[in-house]
Amino acid sequence: MYATDRGIEELLERRGEETLAVPMLAERMSAFVDEHPEFETAVERLATYLARDDDDLD
C-alpha cells in the first residue's frame, strides 16, 4: 500500500458522504500549494488529469 492510498482512504472515510464542487476543490488545491510550494508540480499534474475528459486519457 502506498502512502497516497492511506490518504485517499482517509479522505473517503472522513468526507465520503459529502459532495464536492469543482470551484471549492480548486480553491483548496491552490491553498495547499500556497502552504506547500514544493508540491506545485504534483498538484498541477493532478489538476490537469482531473480536468481532462476521459477520452483525452488514451
Order of alpha helices (4+ residues) and beta strands (2+ residues): alpha-alpha-alpha
